[in-house]
């Protein structure tokens, strides 16, 4: 098979999220699996496949193949199967990478269904909006999921709840609840899903370029949390320079994953104190606000709040919860009373 190196790297990059990390959770979960006309990865939670007419069938370690292709200078390469190896040939370079001819991945588990449903236009925006309210507590894995049902995407970690409205046109797209792990949703956002279908324990997304992204789902019932959306209380208006304050506070909150970033907002009478704190420092900044009921405190994702400030600057502060409500979203956070 003759192939352009950059094109091959691009295709392998599309399925790379399905590779297992440092630990091989199941056999060949760290490998690119070539299936003659497609290439597949599968790490027991996520599987990704993309079109690749190689005529080759076998499994090749992903890390070694990516590193080799990245360092080669030949733009045109030939790939062909050898005796227990995948052969790569350039003008002056020859290489062989061990290839297992027998496919041991349980690919039968992740066969997409025949019927697919178009995903709503605002689907990805809903995932992005709700991801940070999903729990990271492994003891409560179901709260680490986004609940997608009807026209709504919802997430709750017992401290925060976010619900996004994808619009009335989306009402029939998800007639049954779909529980999508937030960690998988984060990977899915790098694609552009056009339609979805389900099989037992899995959801499959067709994306642009013929890539299929599949991930495990939860089949148990999601806790009833919608009652937490009902909040009554005083209105507080954030200061006009709130975005600039968030930018400064976020400097110290950014870790390995930006989705884990948190800032603290404390309200006391006519003052607001914004705090960003991390491994390398901290920042506190004060501003005046109109707030007339004692003390309250909550944490929130800085980028989420920055995005919200594009459409509103007011929040409701109840006895034990804070609510921000826009045209297509509601976000509620538990307060720590002073």
C-alpha positions, -999 to +999 in steps of 0.1 A: +000+000+000+014+034-010+005+062+015+013+098+022+030+099+056+011+130+069-022+116+057-015+083+075-006+102+107-038+122+104-059+091+102-041+074+131-046+106+151-083+104+146-085+070+163-057+076+189-082+085+217-092+048+217-057+036+227-051+026+263-026+046+284+004+032+302-015+001+313-028-023+287-063-030+301-070-057+276-049-074+250-042-051+220-058-021+237-025-002+230-025-011+194-038+002+161-058-027+146-058-027+108-089-044+092-080-040+055-103-011+049-104+005+084-082+011+114-096+006+149-086+013+185-103+000+216-095+006+253-125-011+269-142+023+274-138+040+240-135+026+205-127+046+174-125+035+138-117+053+106-115+045+069-081+033+058-077+011+027-045-006+036-053-042+026-035-051+059-049-071+087-032-071+121-024-052+153+006-029+157+017-011+189+004+024+187+032+043+204+060+028+183+042+034+150+033+070+158+069+078+169+084+062+138+061+080+114+067+113+132+104+110+127+106+098+092+112+124+065+098+106+035+064+119+025+057+088+004+058+054+021+049+019+013+032-003+039+030-041+035+027-071+057+058-091+064+065-123+084+051-112+118+057-075+111+045-045+093+070-032+068+075+005+061+096+015+031+108+050+021+135+061-004+164+053+020+147+039+050+133+004+057+117-006+090+097-034+104+074-032+134+061-063+151+025-071+140+001-096+155-018-113+127-046-125+150-070-099+162-079-105+198-099-073+205-136-081+212-147-060+183-180-079+182-190-060+213-189-027+196-207-033+163-227-002+155-265-007+149-281-004+115-303+026+125-289+060+134-306+092+146-294+127+137-279+145+167-293+180+174-273+210+162-267+222+198-256+187+210-219+194+214-226+228+230-247+210+255-220+185+263-194+213+267-217+233+290-225+204+313-192+184+315-177+203+344-206+196+367-202+159+363-186+141+393-150+128+393-157+106+423-151+070+413-173+058+441-203+074+424-197+066+387-232+073+375-228+110+386-198+111+363-222+108+334-241+134+314-278+125+312-292+133+277-329+130+274-354+148+252-341+183+245-319+185+277-284+176+287-280+174+325-251+168+349-249+168+387-221+160+412-242+166+444-226+201+447-234+216+412-261+209+387-261+221+351-290+217+326-287+227+289-317+231+266-308+220+230-341+235+217-376+222+209-364+206+176-342+183+197-371+170+218-375+138+198-338+131+193-333+112+226-366+096+236-349+074+262-323+086+287-287+083+274-260+083+302-228+093+285-196+093+307-182+129+309-147+115+302-159+101+269-179+132+261-147+152+264-130+131+237-161+132+215-160+170+214-129+168+193-150+152+166-181+165+149-208+139+155-236+139+130-258+110+142-259+084+169-272+049+175-272+025+205-264-011+211-264-030+244-242-010+268-228+012+240-235+044+221-220+050+186-215+083+169-210+087+132-188+117+126-174+137+097-150+118+075-165+084+082-150+081+117-171+061+142-167+070+179-182+044+203-182+045+241-198+026+269-229+039+286-246+034+319-279+016+320-290+022+356-314+050+365-299+085+370-308+100+404-337+124+405-321+159+409-343+182+389-359+196+420-326+213+428-333+237+399-359+255+420-342+284+438-357+316+451-338+344+466-321+378+461-305+388+429-268+396+428-252+414+398-215+407+391-193+437+385-186+449+350-149+439+351-158+403+362-142+387+331-109+404+337-110+393+374-116+357+363-086+358+339-063+368+367-077+343+392-075+315+366-037+318+363-033+297+395-062+272+390-051+257+357-038+221+361-033+192+338-069+193+327-086+227+322-119+211+330-108+206+366-102+243+371-121+260+399-124+295+414-141+305+446-167+333+448-175+347+483-203+372+489-205+394+520-229+423+521-218+446+494-185+429+486-174+400+465-141+382+469-128+361+440-101+335+448-079+314+425-057+289+442-033+262+429+000+244+434+020+274+425+003+303+441-030+321+447-048+353+440-077+371+458-095+401+444-123+422+458-151+441+441-183+458+451-217+441+445-252+446+456-260+418+480-280+422+511-282+389+529-251+380+550-225+357+536-224+330+509-197+311+490-196+288+460-170+274+435-174+275+398-154+267+366-139+300+355-143+294+317-180+285+323-186+317+342-167+337+315-190+322+289-221+329+310-211+365+314-216+370+276-253+366+282-260+375+318-245+391+349-271+383+374-275+353+397-301+343+423-288+336+458-312+314+478-309+300+513-285+272+503-281+274+465-271+298+438-288+298+404-277+313+371-303+311+343-299+320+307-320+314+276-308+278+272-292+268+304-296+267+342-267+262+366-271+257+403-244+254+429-246+247+466-236+275+489-215+276+520-233+300+543-213+323+565 
